[in-house]
Amino acid sequence: MLSCTAGRKNYWRRAPAIQATLRNITEHNRLKAELQILATTDVLTGIVNRRQFLALASRELKRAARLHHPLALAMLDMDGLKHINDTHGHAAGDQVLVAFTDTCRKNIREIDVFARVGGDEFVVLLPETEREEAYKAVERVQLALAAQPVYLGGQPVIVTFSAGITSMTDMVESLDELLARADSALYRAKAAGRNRVAL
Protein backbone atom coordinates (compact mmCIF):
# COMPACT_ATOMS: atom_id res chain seq x y z
CA MET A 1 0.00 0.00 0.00
CA LEU A 2 1.32 3.44 -0.98
CA SER A 3 1.90 6.01 1.72
CA CYS A 4 0.22 9.44 1.44
CA THR A 5 3.60 10.96 0.58
CA ALA A 6 4.18 8.47 -2.25
CA GLY A 7 0.66 9.09 -3.55
CA ARG A 8 1.27 12.85 -3.62
CA LYS A 9 4.58 12.35 -5.45
CA ASN A 10 2.87 10.14 -8.05
CA TYR A 11 0.11 12.75 -8.54
CA TRP A 12 2.58 15.58 -9.10
CA ARG A 13 4.53 13.41 -11.54
CA ARG A 14 1.35 12.71 -13.51
CA ALA A 15 -0.11 16.23 -13.21
CA PRO A 16 1.48 17.63 -16.41
CA ALA A 17 0.14 14.67 -18.40
CA ILE A 18 -3.34 15.11 -16.87
CA GLN A 19 -3.30 18.85 -17.62
CA ALA A 20 -2.17 18.18 -21.21
CA THR A 21 -5.00 15.66 -21.64
CA LEU A 22 -7.54 18.16 -20.27
CA ARG A 23 -6.21 20.84 -22.63
CA ASN A 24 -6.55 18.42 -25.55
CA ILE A 25 -10.14 17.56 -24.60
CA THR A 26 -11.02 21.25 -24.22
CA GLU A 27 -9.45 22.09 -27.58
CA HIS A 28 -11.22 19.12 -29.21
CA ASN A 29 -14.59 20.29 -27.83
CA ARG A 30 -13.92 23.87 -28.98
CA LEU A 31 -13.06 22.72 -32.51
CA LYS A 32 -16.11 20.46 -32.59
CA ALA A 33 -18.35 23.40 -31.62
CA GLU A 34 -16.72 25.60 -34.28
CA LEU A 35 -17.24 22.94 -36.95
CA GLN A 36 -20.89 22.61 -35.91
CA ILE A 37 -21.37 26.37 -36.33
CA LEU A 38 -19.63 26.33 -39.73
CA ALA A 39 -21.78 23.42 -40.87
CA THR A 40 -25.08 25.09 -39.93
CA THR A 41 -24.51 28.85 -40.26
CA ASP A 42 -24.02 31.24 -43.16
CA VAL A 43 -20.60 32.80 -42.55
CA LEU A 44 -21.43 36.32 -43.77
CA THR A 45 -24.85 36.89 -42.21
CA GLY A 46 -24.72 34.59 -39.19
CA ILE A 47 -28.12 33.07 -39.94
CA VAL A 48 -29.02 29.48 -40.74
CA ASN A 49 -27.54 28.12 -43.99
CA ARG A 50 -29.35 26.06 -46.64
CA ARG A 51 -28.32 22.70 -45.21
CA GLN A 52 -29.51 23.51 -41.70
CA PHE A 53 -32.69 25.13 -43.01
CA LEU A 54 -33.64 21.95 -44.86
CA ALA A 55 -33.19 19.91 -41.68
CA LEU A 56 -35.14 22.34 -39.46
CA ALA A 57 -37.88 22.93 -42.01
CA SER A 58 -38.42 19.20 -42.64
CA ARG A 59 -38.89 18.67 -38.91
CA GLU A 60 -41.29 21.63 -38.66
CA LEU A 61 -43.29 20.48 -41.68
CA LYS A 62 -43.78 17.01 -40.15
CA ARG A 63 -44.88 18.58 -36.86
CA ALA A 64 -47.38 20.87 -38.59
CA ALA A 65 -48.80 17.98 -40.64
CA ARG A 66 -49.11 15.73 -37.59
CA LEU A 67 -50.88 18.39 -35.49
CA HIS A 68 -52.85 19.89 -38.42
CA HIS A 69 -51.36 23.32 -37.69
CA PRO A 70 -50.86 26.06 -40.26
CA LEU A 71 -47.43 26.74 -41.73
CA ALA A 72 -46.28 29.27 -44.33
CA LEU A 73 -43.11 29.69 -46.31
CA ALA A 74 -41.71 32.84 -47.94
CA MET A 75 -38.91 33.00 -50.51
CA LEU A 76 -37.17 36.39 -50.58
CA ASP A 77 -34.92 37.58 -53.38
CA MET A 78 -33.09 40.89 -53.04
CA ASP A 79 -33.63 43.41 -55.83
CA GLY A 80 -30.60 44.86 -57.55
CA LEU A 81 -27.78 43.28 -55.55
CA LYS A 82 -25.82 42.62 -58.76
CA HIS A 83 -26.05 46.32 -59.63
CA ILE A 84 -24.76 47.24 -56.15
CA ASN A 85 -21.86 44.80 -56.52
CA ASP A 86 -21.03 46.14 -59.99
CA THR A 87 -21.32 49.80 -58.95
CA HIS A 88 -19.90 49.84 -55.42
CA GLY A 89 -17.96 46.56 -55.18
CA HIS A 90 -18.55 43.26 -53.41
CA ALA A 91 -17.74 44.68 -49.96
CA ALA A 92 -20.68 47.05 -50.39
CA GLY A 93 -22.83 44.11 -51.53
CA ASP A 94 -21.86 42.24 -48.37
CA GLN A 95 -22.75 45.31 -46.28
CA VAL A 96 -26.21 45.37 -47.90
CA LEU A 97 -26.70 41.64 -47.27
CA VAL A 98 -25.83 42.04 -43.60
CA ALA A 99 -28.11 45.09 -43.22
CA PHE A 100 -30.94 43.22 -44.94
CA THR A 101 -30.45 40.20 -42.69
CA ASP A 102 -30.42 42.32 -39.51
CA THR A 103 -33.64 44.09 -40.48
CA CYS A 104 -35.34 40.79 -41.30
CA ARG A 105 -34.27 39.28 -37.99
CA LYS A 106 -35.71 42.23 -36.06
CA ASN A 107 -39.06 41.98 -37.82
CA ILE A 108 -39.78 38.25 -37.71
CA ARG A 109 -40.49 36.03 -34.71
CA GLU A 110 -37.96 33.90 -32.85
CA ILE A 111 -39.85 30.75 -33.84
CA ASP A 112 -39.53 31.57 -37.54
CA VAL A 113 -36.70 29.81 -39.37
CA PHE A 114 -34.75 32.39 -41.40
CA ALA A 115 -32.02 31.20 -43.76
CA ARG A 116 -29.78 32.31 -46.57
CA VAL A 117 -30.08 29.72 -49.31
CA GLY A 118 -28.16 31.44 -52.12
CA GLY A 119 -26.22 34.58 -52.95
CA ASP A 120 -29.14 37.00 -52.60
CA GLU A 121 -31.86 34.44 -51.87
CA PHE A 122 -33.39 33.92 -48.45
CA VAL A 123 -36.23 31.85 -47.07
CA VAL A 124 -38.44 32.20 -44.01
CA LEU A 125 -40.46 29.33 -42.62
CA LEU A 126 -43.31 30.60 -40.44
CA PRO A 127 -44.80 27.97 -38.13
CA GLU A 128 -48.34 28.45 -36.80
CA THR A 129 -48.96 30.98 -39.57
CA GLU A 130 -51.60 31.26 -42.28
CA ARG A 131 -50.65 32.61 -45.69
CA GLU A 132 -52.26 36.03 -45.10
CA GLU A 133 -50.39 36.44 -41.81
CA ALA A 134 -47.16 35.57 -43.60
CA TYR A 135 -47.96 38.27 -46.16
CA LYS A 136 -48.30 40.84 -43.35
CA ALA A 137 -44.98 39.70 -41.84
CA VAL A 138 -43.20 40.13 -45.18
CA GLU A 139 -44.83 43.54 -45.65
CA ARG A 140 -43.55 44.55 -42.20
CA VAL A 141 -39.99 43.72 -43.29
CA GLN A 142 -40.42 45.73 -46.49
CA LEU A 143 -41.59 48.79 -44.55
CA ALA A 144 -38.69 48.46 -42.09
CA LEU A 145 -36.19 48.28 -44.96
CA ALA A 146 -37.72 51.35 -46.62
CA ALA A 147 -37.27 53.28 -43.37
CA GLN A 148 -33.59 52.27 -42.97
CA PRO A 149 -31.46 53.03 -46.02
CA VAL A 150 -27.94 51.62 -46.23
CA TYR A 151 -25.25 54.23 -46.83
CA LEU A 152 -22.80 53.33 -49.59
CA GLY A 153 -20.12 55.92 -50.33
CA GLY A 154 -22.10 58.43 -48.30
CA GLN A 155 -25.22 57.92 -50.45
CA PRO A 156 -28.42 56.34 -49.04
CA VAL A 157 -29.54 53.17 -50.83
CA ILE A 158 -32.99 51.74 -50.18
CA VAL A 159 -32.82 47.95 -50.05
CA THR A 160 -35.82 46.14 -51.54
CA PHE A 161 -36.74 42.54 -52.21
CA SER A 162 -39.35 40.51 -54.01
CA ALA A 163 -41.09 37.62 -52.29
CA GLY A 164 -43.19 34.56 -53.04
CA ILE A 165 -45.37 33.13 -50.29
CA THR A 166 -47.14 29.80 -50.00
CA SER A 167 -48.66 27.73 -47.23
CA MET A 168 -49.22 24.11 -46.40
CA THR A 169 -52.61 22.79 -47.44
CA ASP A 170 -54.65 20.03 -45.77
CA MET A 171 -52.83 17.48 -47.88
CA VAL A 172 -49.41 16.59 -46.51
CA GLU A 173 -46.84 18.06 -48.85
CA SER A 174 -43.10 17.67 -49.06
CA LEU A 175 -40.75 20.52 -48.34
CA ASP A 176 -39.63 20.37 -51.98
CA GLU A 177 -43.21 21.03 -53.11
CA LEU A 178 -43.57 24.00 -50.74
CA LEU A 179 -40.26 25.47 -51.90
CA ALA A 180 -41.21 25.00 -55.56
CA ARG A 181 -44.56 26.77 -55.03
CA ALA A 182 -42.94 29.66 -53.16
CA ASP A 183 -40.29 29.91 -55.88
CA SER A 184 -43.00 30.04 -58.55
CA ALA A 185 -44.75 32.86 -56.67
CA LEU A 186 -41.40 34.65 -56.31
CA TYR A 187 -40.86 34.40 -60.07
CA ARG A 188 -44.25 36.08 -60.61
CA ALA A 189 -43.34 38.83 -58.15
CA LYS A 190 -40.03 39.46 -59.94
CA ALA A 191 -41.75 39.50 -63.32
CA ALA A 192 -44.22 42.12 -62.04
CA GLY A 193 -41.41 44.45 -60.96
CA ARG A 194 -39.23 45.12 -57.92
CA ASN A 195 -40.35 45.21 -54.31
CA ARG A 196 -43.39 42.96 -54.86
CA VAL A 197 -44.95 40.08 -52.97
CA ALA A 198 -46.91 37.30 -54.68
CA LEU A 199 -49.07 34.63 -53.05
N, C-alpha and C positions, 0 to 999 in steps of 0.2 A: 504494500500500500504506500502511495506517495505521500510525503509530508506536505503540509501547507506551503512551506518554502519552495519545495520542488515543483509543486503545482503552479505557484506564481511564476517561477522561472520559465516553466514550459509555456505558460500563457504569453509572457512577454516575448519569448522567442517566436511564437506563432503569430503575434499581433500584427506585424507588417503584412504577413500573407493574408490574414483575415481582412485587414483594411483594404488591401489590393483587390480581394475578391468582392468586397462590398462596393468599392468604386466601380469595378467592372459591371456588377449587376445594375447599379444606378445608371451608368452610362448606357448599358443595353436597354434599360427601360425608357430612358430619355430618347434614344434613337428610334425605338419602337413607336413611341408617341408621336415623334416627328414624322415618321413614315406614314402613320395613320392619318395625320393631318394632310400630308401631301397627296395621299391617295383619295381623299374625300373632299378636298377644298380647292377652289379656284385660287391660284396664287396671287393674281392681281387684285381681285375684288374681295377675297376672304369669304365668299359665300360658297354654298354647296356646288360641287362640280357635276358634270353630266352623269358620271358613273354612280355617285352617291345619290343623286336625284332619282335615278331609275330604281335604285334599291328602296329608298324611302317612299317613293310614289307607289310602287307595286304593293308595298305593305299597306299603305293608306287606302288604296283602291280596294283591296281585299276586305279591309275592315268596313269600309263604307258599303260594299255589296252585302256583306254578312249581316250588318245591322240595318240595312235599307236606309242609310243616311245620305243626304245630298253631298255632292262633291263637284267642284268646278276646276277647270284648268285654263290658264291664260298663257298664250305664247306672246312674248314681247320682242319686237325687233326695232332697234334704234334707227332713227331717220338721219341720214347724212353723215354717218361716222366716217365713211370713206373720204368724203369731201373734207372733213376736219383733219384727217390723217394727211391727205394730200396738200392741204393748205397750211396747216400749222405743225405738222410732224406727228410721229407716232407717240411721243411723250404727251402731247396735248390730247391725242385720242385716248390714251390711258387715263389721263386726268378726267376726261368726260365720262369714261366708263365707271370710274370710281365714284364720281359725283352722282351719276345716275343710280348706281347701286345703293349708295347711302340714302338717297331720297326714297327709293323703293322700300328699303328696310324700315324706314321711319313711318311709312304709310301703309304697311301691311301688318297683319297680326303675327304674333310669335308662333302660332300653330301652323301658319302657312309655310309651305316649303318653297323657298326661292333659290333658283339656281341659274348659273351661267352655263349654257349648253353649246355655245359657239362663240365666234368672235364678237358679234354685236347682238347675239340672240340669247334671250333669257326666258325662263318659264316659271310660273307661279302655280302651285297646286294649293287649292283653297278647300280644306275639309269643312264639312258642316255648312256648305255654302251653295245656294241656288245660283243659277246663271245670272240672274238680274242683280243679285248682290255682288257677284264677281265683277259685273260691269261697273257698278258704283265704286268698287275698290280700285279698279284700274283708272277710272275717271279721277279719283282722289289723287292718285300718283301723278297723272297728267297735270292737274292743277298745281300741285306742289312743285313740279319741275318748271312750270311756266313762271312761278313766283321766285325761283332761285336760279338765275342765269349763272353759267360758268364763265369765268373771265379768262380769255385766252389772248395773250399779248396786250392786256389792258382793255380788250373789247369784250362786252357781254355777249354770250352765245346762249340762246335758249335751246335746251335739249328737248327733243320730242321723240316719240316712238309710236309705232303702229302696233295694234294688238288683235289677236284672234282669241275668242273665248268659246268654250264648249262646256258641257256638263255631262255627268253620268246619267244615263236613262235607267228605267226600271230593269232593262235587260243588262245582265252582267257583261261588261265590255273589257277588253284588254287595254292596258296602258298604251300600247301601240295605236289602237283605234282612236283613243282619246287624243293622243298627240297628233295623229293625222288629221282629225277633224279640226283641232285648234289651228294647225298649220294651214289648212285650207281656208279657214276664216281669216287668218293673218294675211294670206295671199290676197284675199278680196279687199282687206283694209288697205294694203299697200297699193293695190291697183286703183283704189278710189282716191288716193292722195296721201300726204303725210299726216301724222298726228290723228289717226283714225282708229276706231275700235269696231270690229265686226263680230257678230254673234253667229 
